[in-house]
Amino acid sequence: KKLEQEETDKVEEHARDIITLAVQRCAHSQAMEITTTTIDLPSDEMKGRIIGREGRNIRVIEQLTGTEIIVDDTPQAITVSGFSPIRRHVAKKALEILISDGRIHPGRIEEAVDEARKNIALDIKKSGEEALYRLGITGFDPKLVQIIGRLKYRTSYGQNVLEHSIEVALLCTLLAEQLGANVDVAKKGGFLHDIGKAVDHEVQGTHPEIGRDIAVK
C-alpha cells in the first residue's frame, strides 16, 4: 500500500511539473476590464459641451454607439457604460476625436463615430494578424482572422480573451511537445477554444457551439 501511494504521488508530481513548466514558460500579463470605460477630460467645462443644449449631443452619441454616457461629479472624467466592449471602444474613440477637435455638434458626432468605427475595424484586423504571427499559425481564412481580432475587445473572468487564447495556445504547444502529441493541432485547438466569445453577444447559443459553427464555416 505504501509503495502504491508513493507511485501515485510521483505520477501526480510529474504531471504538476509538466504543467508548471509550461505555465512558467509562457506567463502573460492580465488586464482587468469590466463593463465601463473611463475617459479623461481636459476640463470640467467639456462635460457641458458633451451634454449639449438640452442634452442633444449626449443623446446622439448614445444613439449612434449603443452605449450609455455617464456624466457625474467625478472631476475631469466621464464614463462610457455598455455590455459590448467594441461599442464602448467606438464610443471612447469617438469622444476622444471630438474632445481633441473641439467641435461638438450632431453632424460632427456622426463623422467622429464613423471614423472611430473604421479605426476599430483596422485595429481588429491587425490584432488578429499579429496574434497568428506570434504563434506561427498560417492558412487561416481572412474572415476568421477578423473574428480572432475581435477577441482583443472581449474579457472573460477579468482577462483579455485574445491574450488568454494566445496563452492557451502556447500551453497546448508546450504540453503537446512533452506528451508527444500533434503540436500543430494542439496549438490551433488551444488558440480557437474561445473563438465563440468574439460574437456571443450577437449570436444565440453557448460559446463552444458558436465557436464550432464558426470553425466549420
Summary of the structure (lengths in Angstrom):
residues: 217
radius of gyration: 22.4
end to end distance: 53.1
largest distance: 81.4
contacts: 641
relative contact order: 0.11
helix: 67%
strand: 8%
